[in-house]
């Protein structure tokens, strides 16, 4: 849950009173790391201003954001090449860090790679690349606690949509490859 403007104002007042971040966090009922991160991102102890921090937070949270793999063709090609070699997104991440040590443009998290493969309609990577993942699934199974029935319904809906999209893609590709032959056979 994001910090509200009121919470940020309380952080600002606490900083003005020279209170520790832990004390401020305790009073807000927030984790000290949440408060610390917000202060650090938004100018530090001396420059922190609640309204500026709140505005910046809202701007950073705007969706949809352009996906890094869509914007950087060179990165997208490198990731696609490694996926076709059956590399996992974590292996690709480590390879990118080693290979492009000084090039920040060629950095992407494993989570971004997964999102590009599994988020229908927004994915930057070629749709058929999900088959290159070791699981071979078109829909990602989230890690963590078991889902309740009401939480799992959207997952199944997404799973079914993924199956339809995969079948649709396969059918479209087959028709494109065989259209000329089918026309010849029909006439």
Secondary structure, DSSP 8 states (H G I E B T S, - for coil): ----HHHHHHHHHHHHTT--HHHHHHHHT--HHHHHHHHHHTTHHHH--HHHHHHHHHHHH-SS---HHHH-HHHHHHHHHHHHTT--HHHHHHHHHHHTTT-GGG---HHHHHHHHHSTTT--S-GGGGGGSTT--SS----SS---HHHHHHHHHHHHHHHHHHHHHHHHHHHHHHHHHHHHHH-
